[in-house]
Amino acid sequence: MTMAEAQLGGLQDEFTCLVCLYTLNDPVTIPCGHNFCLKCLTDCWDQSQECSCPQCRHTFTTRPELNRNTQLNEVIKRYKRPRLSPPLSQNYAGPGDVECDFCTGKKFRAVKSCLTCMASYCQTHLQPHYEVAALKHHKLVDPDRNLKEKFCGKYQKSLEMFCRTDKTFICLMCAVNEHNSHEKSALETEREGKKKQLVETQSEIRKRLEDKEKKLKKTRSTVEEMKVSVKQKMEEHDKSFTALIQCIEEAHKKLTEKIREQEKRNIEKAEGVMEQLEKEIEELKRKDVELKKLSETKDHVHFLQTFSSCCVLPADGDSLSFTVKADFSSEGLLKEMSDLKKSLEKISQWEILTWTPPGHESPIFTLRPPEPQSREEFLQYFCPLTLDINTANRDLRLSDGIKKVTRERTKTEYPDHPDRFDYWAQVLCRDALTGTRCYWEVECSGGDVVIGVACKGLSRKGQGVVCRLGNNDKSWSLLCFSSQYSVRHNNIPTVISAPYNPRIGVYLDWPAGSLSFYSISHTMTLLHRFNTSFTEPLYPGFCFGLHCSVTISHLTPCDH
């Protein structure tokens, strides 16, 4: 090899087309000074909407005219080396792969993307980035199909900075021009700042993940405990119903035995009577034959001699004093059995209600009888109420064993108490009603009386109407005013058209979330029913106009 060939051989990279990576063929030089194969560059520009240098990415406003560099072509021909072949391991790009930007025809799969060149390369076309000094400082990343998002559309430069003012990525030209006065940072610096936030977010995620996993574990454990509990309860219910059935069967067995025993005794006694009767009948028949024979005799002496002894009747036993009855009397027992049957039929029609008491997580199952229909049925749920003197406004006077309350002009000297209503003429009862059915009746007098129930959290202080029964979300009320009614909850009134009656019945079905007001006379008239969901105990209460009073009725299930 000559010295010139050796020197030129060392410049092999300078005579390599960076598009096809082969030795230049029909070399052309573009205005930026770089050389490419005529066909490679033509194909490259034909496939792009803009004309830019594949090496330095310089963009030309108009497409340069391509003329063969004759002198360079002659040098290459004289010292030309065999063209390189692409690596055998290289694969063509498939669906989902990033294609090489410099392959012509069928494209190979990119193995790297260059953030400086803003292009993706296959293994062959990437080689200059490892061998050419000018390309070695370029930033290579894994194949990225979204390189355009990392490229400034205005200046055709890579995005290398972050504008904190506008919260956007910018190139160096943007930083000098549009974002000159803005707060900026290098991408590496911005990443370091975000990295801290990322670590904090990861820490929070891991904490939440740990909490969720603990909760999941606890929930699973609770489910297993619930299954065990349900199994135990089912076994208990099975035992209860089995015991109930056994009791009924045992009662049936005993009753049957008693009836059979009585039957046996009566039959034995009847058989004794029948045996005695048969003997007496036989004796009477014999005596009848004897008397007939005597009556037919012709011997007067014999007739008179035997008459006295023959006419003596045989002794009559006590069999006639015993009467055998075909009907076995058990009216009392049958009535009791009928009543028991009716009771069981009623229970079988009861609704199984599920409700969760305040402060409890697990629901409670209870048998819920049908809604009462008559006053007698309502009175089965009667609950005695007592007024709470610590809540009474000083305009109210309590009497009749704290069962009656009256509003007067003179104030009562009640001591200070945090539960006392200091402005509104109101009073609550001491009784907390929850988890069951309750019924009570009151007798009203005067023209302006409010009857209702309230939660303990009802506000007691101040002149605001929010403290009044029915004017908030913590109470429900019925207003009896000028011989008419209206109901109110959360300060929403509803006028009711119904005949006025001073006696009012209140029915609370706490588990079912039902509160009903009735007008009581010779019949019960439903005035209004609130349907909601109660979550805490309720306290009956009253509010008064001047010279009005309410008396809580003392009732028993027999008062009907």
C-alpha positions in Angstrom: 0.0 0.0 0.0 1.3 3.5 -0.9 1.7 6.2 1.7 -1.2 8.1 0.1 -3.5 5.0 0.3 -2.5 4.5 3.9 -3.3 8.1 4.7 -6.5 8.0 2.8 -7.4 4.7 4.4 -7.2 6.4 7.8 -9.8 9.0 6.5 -12.3 6.2 5.6 -14.9 7.8 8.0 -14.6 11.1 6.1 -15.6 9.4 2.8 -18.6 7.5 4.4 -22.2 8.6 3.6 -23.9 9.1 7.0 -27.2 8.1 5.4 -26.3 4.6 4.0 -23.0 4.3 5.9 -21.3 3.1 2.8 -18.4 4.8 0.9 -19.7 7.8 -0.9 -21.2 7.0 -4.3 -21.7 10.0 -6.7 -20.9 12.4 -3.8 -22.6 15.7 -3.6 -21.7 18.6 -1.2 -24.5 20.7 0.2 -24.2 24.4 1.4 -23.4 23.4 5.0 -20.3 21.6 3.7 -21.3 17.9 4.4 -21.1 15.2 1.8 -23.6 12.5 0.9 -24.4 10.0 -1.8 -26.6 11.7 -4.5 -29.2 9.0 -4.3 -29.3 8.8 -0.5 -29.8 12.5 -0.1 -32.4 12.8 -2.9 -34.4 9.9 -1.4 -34.1 11.4 2.1 -35.4 14.8 1.0 -38.1 13.3 -1.2 -39.5 11.6 1.9 -39.5 14.7 4.1 -41.4 17.9 4.1 -38.3 20.0 4.7 -34.7 19.9 3.5 -32.2 19.6 6.3 -28.7 18.2 6.6 -28.9 14.6 7.9 -25.7 15.3 9.9 -25.9 18.8 11.4 -29.7 19.2 10.9 -29.2 22.6 9.3 -32.5 23.5 7.5 -32.6 25.1 4.0 -35.4 27.4 3.1 -35.2 26.3 -0.5 -34.1 22.9 -1.7 -30.4 23.3 -2.9 -29.5 22.1 -6.3 -27.5 18.9 -6.0 -24.4 18.7 -8.2 -21.8 15.9 -8.2 -18.5 16.8 -6.5 -16.3 15.7 -9.4 -13.0 16.1 -7.6 -14.1 14.2 -4.5 -15.6 11.5 -6.7 -12.3 11.0 -8.5 -10.4 10.7 -5.2 -12.9 8.2 -3.9 -12.7 6.1 -7.0 -8.9 6.0 -6.8 -8.7 4.9 -3.2 -12.1 3.3 -2.8 -12.4 0.5 -0.2 -15.0 -2.3 -0.3 -18.5 -1.1 0.9 -19.5 -2.2 4.4 -22.4 -4.6 4.8 -25.0 -4.1 7.5 -24.7 -6.3 10.6 -26.4 -9.7 10.1 -28.1 -9.3 13.4 -30.0 -6.2 12.4 -33.8 -6.6 12.2 -36.4 -4.8 10.1 -38.8 -2.6 12.0 -42.1 -4.2 12.9 -45.4 -3.0 14.4 -44.7 -1.0 17.6 -40.9 -0.6 16.7 -39.2 2.8 16.2 -37.9 2.9 12.6 -34.5 4.2 11.6 -34.8 7.7 10.1 -31.9 7.1 7.7 -32.7 3.7 6.2 -34.0 3.9 2.6 -36.6 1.5 1.3 -37.5 -1.1 4.0 -36.4 0.4 7.3 -34.4 -1.3 10.1 -35.5 -1.1 13.7 -33.9 1.8 15.6 -31.7 0.9 18.6 -31.0 4.4 19.8 -32.4 7.9 19.4 -30.2 11.0 19.4 -31.6 14.0 21.2 -29.0 16.2 19.5 -29.7 15.1 16.0 -33.4 14.5 16.9 -33.3 11.3 14.9 -33.5 7.6 15.5 -30.8 5.1 14.2 -30.5 1.5 13.5 -27.3 -0.4 14.5 -25.6 0.4 11.2 -26.5 4.1 11.0 -25.7 4.6 14.7 -22.1 3.6 14.2 -20.7 7.1 13.3 -21.9 8.3 16.8 -19.4 6.0 18.3 -16.6 6.6 15.7 -16.9 10.2 14.5 -15.5 12.7 17.0 -18.0 15.4 16.1 -20.9 13.0 17.0 -19.5 11.3 20.1 -20.8 14.1 22.4 -24.4 13.7 21.2 -26.9 12.5 23.8 -28.2 9.0 22.9 -31.3 7.5 24.5 -33.5 4.4 24.0 -35.6 4.5 20.8 -38.2 7.3 21.2 -41.0 7.7 18.7 -41.9 11.1 20.2 -38.8 13.0 19.3 -40.8 15.8 17.8 -42.1 16.6 21.3 -38.5 17.2 22.3 -37.8 19.6 19.4 -38.6 23.3 19.3 -40.9 23.8 16.3 -40.0 27.5 16.0 -36.2 27.3 16.0 -35.7 23.7 15.1 -33.5 23.2 18.1 -33.6 20.5 20.8 -35.4 21.5 24.0 -32.7 21.9 26.6 -34.2 24.2 29.3 -37.4 24.6 31.3 -39.1 27.9 31.8 -40.5 28.0 35.3 -42.5 31.2 34.6 -44.5 29.7 31.7 -44.0 26.1 32.9 -42.9 24.9 29.5 -39.8 23.4 27.7 -37.7 25.7 25.6 -34.6 25.6 23.4 -31.6 27.9 23.8 -32.9 30.3 21.2 -36.2 30.6 23.0 -34.3 31.3 26.2 -32.5 34.2 24.6 -35.5 35.6 22.8 -39.1 35.0 24.1 -38.1 33.8 27.6 -35.2 36.2 28.2 -36.6 37.7 31.4 -38.2 34.5 32.7 -37.0 32.2 35.4 -35.3 29.3 33.7 -33.4 26.2 34.7 -31.5 23.4 32.9 -33.4 20.2 32.5 -31.0 18.4 34.8 -31.6 21.0 37.5 -35.3 20.9 37.1 -35.3 17.2 37.3 -33.4 17.2 40.5 -36.0 19.4 42.0 -38.8 17.3 40.7 -37.0 14.2 41.9 -37.4 15.3 45.5 -41.1 15.7 44.9 -41.1 12.3 43.2 -39.5 10.7 46.3 -42.1 12.4 48.5 -44.9 11.2 46.3 -43.4 7.7 46.2 -43.2 7.8 50.0 -46.8 8.9 50.3 -47.9 6.2 47.8 -46.0 3.5 49.7 -47.6 4.7 53.0 -51.1 4.6 51.4 -50.3 1.3 49.9 -49.3 0.0 53.3 -52.4 1.4 54.8 -54.6 -0.1 52.1 -52.9 -3.5 52.4 -53.5 -3.4 56.2 -57.1 -2.4 55.7 -57.5 -5.1 53.1 -56.0 -7.7 55.5 -58.2 -6.4 58.3 -61.3 -6.5 56.0 -60.5 -10.1 54.9 -60.0 -11.0 58.6 -63.3 -9.3 59.4 -65.0 -11.2 56.6 -63.7 -14.5 57.9 -64.8 -13.5 61.5 -68.2 -12.5 60.0 -68.5 -15.9 58.3 -67.7 -17.7 61.6 -70.2 -15.4 63.5 -72.9 -16.0 60.9 -72.3 -19.7 61.2 -72.6 -19.5 65.0 -75.7 -17.4 64.8 -77.3 -19.7 62.2 -76.5 -22.7 64.5 -78.1 -20.8 67.4 -81.2 -19.9 65.4 -81.4 -23.5 64.2 -81.2 -24.6 67.8 -83.8 -22.1 68.9 -86.3 -23.1 66.2 -85.5 -26.8 66.7 -86.2 -26.3 70.4 -89.4 -24.4 69.6 -90.5 -27.2 67.3 -89.5 -29.8 69.9 -91.6 -27.9 72.5 -94.6 -27.9 70.2 -94.1 -31.6 69.4 -93.7 -32.4 73.1 -96.8 -30.5 73.9 -98.6 -32.3 71.1 -97.3 -35.7 72.4 -98.4 -34.9 76.0 -101.8 -33.7 74.9 -102.3 -36.8 72.8 -101.2 -39.0 75.7 -103.6 -37.2 78.0 -106.5 -37.6 75.6 -105.7 -41.3 75.1 -105.5 -41.8 78.8 -108.8 -40.2 79.3 -110.3 -42.1 76.5 -108.9 -45.4 78.0 -110.4 -44.6 81.5 -113.8 -43.7 80.0 -113.8 -46.7 77.8 -112.8 -49.0 80.7 -115.6 -47.4 82.9 -118.0 -47.7 80.0 -117.1 -51.4 79.5 -117.8 -52.0 83.2 -121.1 -50.3 82.9 -122.0 -52.3 79.8 -121.0 -55.6 81.5 -123.2 -54.7 84.5 -126.0 -53.7 82.2 -125.7 -57.0 80.3 -126.0 -58.9 83.6 -129.0 -56.9 84.8 -130.6 -57.3 81.4 -130.1 -61.1 81.6 -131.5 -61.2 85.2 -134.5 -59.1 84.1 -135.1 -61.4 81.1 -135.0 -64.4 83.4 -137.4 -62.8 85.9 -139.7 -61.9 83.0 -139.8 -65.5 81.8 -140.4 -66.6 85.3 -143.3 -64.2 85.8 -144.8 -65.1 82.4 -144.7 -68.8 83.4 -146.3 -68.0 86.7 -149.1 -66.0 85.0 -149.9 -68.9 82.8 -150.2 -71.5 85.6 -153.7 -73.1 86.4 -152.7 -74.0 89.9 -154.1 -71.3 92.1 -152.3 -72.6 95.2 -148.9 -72.6 93.5 -149.5 -69.1 92.0 -150.3 -67.6 95.5 -147.5 -69.5 97.2 -144.8 -68.2 94.7 -146.2 -64.8 93.9 -144.5 -63.0 96.7 -141.0 -64.3 95.9 -141.4 -64.0 92.1 -142.6 -60.4 92.2 -139.5 -59.1 94.0 -137.5 -57.1 91.5 -133.7 -57.7 91.3 -131.5 -55.1 92.9 -130.9 -52.1 90.5 -127.1 -51.2 90.2 -125.6 -47.7 89.9 -124.9 -48.1 86.2 -127.7 -45.8 85.3 -126.0 -42.9 87.1 -123.0 -43.0 84.7 -123.5 -41.4 81.2 -121.1 -42.1 78.4 -120.5 -39.0 76.2 -119.4 -39.4 72.6 -117.9 -35.9 72.4 -114.6 -35.4 74.3 -114.8 -31.9 75.7 -111.7 -29.7 75.4 -113.0 -26.2 74.6 -110.6 -24.4 76.8 -107.6 -26.3 75.4 -108.7 -25.8 71.8 -109.1 -22.0 72.5 -105.6 -21.8 73.9 -104.2 -23.7 71.0 -106.1 -21.5 68.6 -104.7 -18.4 70.3 -101.2 -19.8 70.1 -101.6 -20.6 66.4 -102.8 -17.1 65.7 -99.8 -15.7 67.6 -97.4 -17.9 65.6 -99.1 -16.9 62.4 -98.6 -13.2 63.3 -94.9 -13.7 64.1 -94.4 -15.5 60.8 -95.7 -12.4 59.0 -93.3 -10.1 60.8 -90.6 -8.4 58.8 -87.0 -9.2 59.6 -85.5 -5.7 60.0 -81.8 -4.8 59.8 -80.5 -1.7 61.5 -77.2 -0.4 62.9 -77.3 1.2 66.4 -75.3 4.4 66.9 -71.6 3.6 67.6 -71.9 0.1 66.1 -70.5 -1.2 62.9 -72.4 -4.5 62.6 -76.1 -4.5 61.9 -78.6 -6.0 64.3 -81.4 -8.3 63.1 -84.8 -8.0 64.7 -88.3 -9.2 64.1 -90.5 -6.2 63.2 -94.3 -6.7 63.6 -96.6 -5.2 60.9 -97.5 -1.5 61.3 -100.2 -1.0 64.0 -103.7 -0.4 62.5 -105.8 0.2 65.6 -105.3 2.3 68.7 -105.2 -0.9 70.7 -102.2 -2.0 68.6 -100.5 1.4 69.0 -100.9 1.2 72.7 -98.9 -2.0 72.8 -95.9 0.4 72.1 -96.8 3.0 74.7 -93.8 4.5 76.5 -94.2 6.7 79.6 -92.5 10.1 79.2 -91.2 12.6 81.8 -90.3 16.2 81.1 -86.7 17.3 81.6 -86.7 20.3 83.9 -83.1 21.1 82.9 -84.2 21.9 79.4 -87.3 23.9 80.2 -87.4 27.6 79.3 -88.1 29.9 82.2 -91.4 31.0 80.7 -92.7 27.4 81.2 -94.1 25.9 84.4 -94.1 22.1 85.0 -96.7 20.4 87.0 -98.7 17.2 87.5 -95.7 15.1 88.3 -93.6 16.7 85.5 -96.3 15.5 83.0 -97.8 18.9 82.2 -96.2 22.1 81.0 -97.8 25.5 80.6 -96.5 28.8 79.3 -97.2 31.8 81.5 -96.2 35.4 81.7 -94.3 35.0 85.0 -90.9 33.4 84.8 -89.9 30.4 86.8 -86.6 30.6 88.6 -84.8 27.6 87.1 -81.1 27.4 87.8 -78.7 27.9 84.9 -78.0 24.8 82.8 -76.3 24.2 79.5 -79.3 22.2 78.2 -81.8 24.9 79.0 -83.5 26.8 76.1 -82.8 30.4 77.0 -85.1 32.1 74.4 -87.6 29.8 72.9 -90.4 28.5 75.1 -89.4 24.9 74.6 -88.8 21.8 76.7 -87.6 18.3 76.0 -88.3 15.0 77.7 -85.6 13.1 79.5 -86.3 9.9 77.7 -83.9 9.0 74.8 -85.8 6.9 72.2 -83.8 4.7 70.0 -83.8 1.3 68.3 -87.5 0.4 69.0 -91.1 1.5 68.5 -92.6 4.0 70.8 -96.1 5.6 71.1 -97.4 8.5 73.3 -100.3 10.8 73.4 -100.6 14.4 74.5 -103.6 16.7 75.2 -103.2 20.3 74.0 -104.9 23.5 75.1 -104.5 27.0 73.8 -103.8 28.1 70.2 -100.2 27.6 69.4 -98.5 24.3 70.4 -95.6 22.5 68.6 -95.2 18.8 69.2 -92.1 17.0 68.0 -88.9 15.1 68.5 -85.3 16.3 68.4 -81.7 15.1 68.5 -79.6 15.9 71.5 -77.5 18.3 69.4 -80.4 20.7 68.9 -79.1 24.2 69.7 -80.5 25.7 73.0 -79.0 29.2 73.1 -80.0 32.3 71.2 -82.9 33.8 69.4 -82.3 32.2 66.0 -85.2 30.2 64.6 -82.7 27.4 64.0 -83.2 26.6 67.7 -86.9 26.0 67.2 -88.4 22.5 66.8 -88.7 21.7 63.1 -86.6 24.6 61.9 -83.4 22.6 61.5 -82.2 19.2 60.3 -82.1 17.9 63.9 -85.8 17.9 64.6 -89.3 17.1 63.3 -92.5 18.8 64.4 -96.3 19.2 64.2 -97.7 22.7 64.8 -101.3 22.9 66.1 -102.4 26.5 65.4 -105.8 28.1 65.1 -107.6 24.7 64.6 -105.2 23.7 61.8 -102.1 21.7 61.5 -98.7 21.9 59.7 -95.6 19.9 59.9 -92.0 21.1 59.6 -88.5 19.7 59.2 -85.3 21.6 58.2 -87.5 24.7 58.2 -89.6 23.3 55.3 -93.4 23.6 56.3 -96.3 21.5 54.9 -99.8 22.5 55.7 -102.3 19.7 56.6 -106.0 19.7 56.0 -107.7 17.7 58.7 -110.3 18.1 61.4 -108.8 19.6 64.5 -108.6 17.6 67.7 -106.7 18.6 70.9 -105.5 15.0 71.5 -102.5 14.0 69.4 -100.8 10.6 69.1 -97.2 10.3 68.1 -95.8 7.0 66.8 -92.0 6.6 66.3 -90.6 3.5 64.5 -86.9 4.3 65.0 -85.4 1.4 63.2 -87.7 1.9 60.2 -87.0 5.7 60.1 -90.7 6.5 60.5 -92.4 9.3 62.6 -96.2 9.7 62.5 -98.6 12.1 64.0 -102.3 11.2 64.6 -105.4 13.1 65.5 -107.2 11.1 68.3 -111.0 11.1 68.8 -113.2 8.0 68.4 -110.9 7.1 65.6 -107.3 7.7 64.7 -106.6 10.0 61.7 -103.1 10.1 60.3 -102.0 13.7 59.9 -98.5 13.2 58.5 -95.7 10.6 58.4 -92.0 11.5 58.1 -89.9 8.9 56.4 -86.2 9.3 57.0 -83.2 7.5 58.5 -82.5 8.2 62.1 -78.8 7.9 63.3 -79.0 9.0 66.9 -81.5 8.9 69.9 -84.5 11.2 69.7 -86.1 13.2 72.5 -89.8 14.2 72.5 -90.3 18.0 72.9 -92.7 20.8 72.9 -92.8 24.5 72.0 -95.5 27.0 73.2 -97.4 30.2 72.5 -98.6 32.2 75.4 -101.2 30.6 77.7 -100.8 27.2 76.0 -100.3 23.9 77.7 -99.6 20.2 77.0 -100.3 17.3 79.2 -98.6 14.0 78.5 -101.3 11.3 78.8 -100.8 8.3 81.1 -101.8 5.3 79.0 -101.8 1.6 79.3 -102.5 -1.1 76.6 -106.0 -1.4 78.2 -106.9 2.3 77.5 -109.0 1.9 74.4 
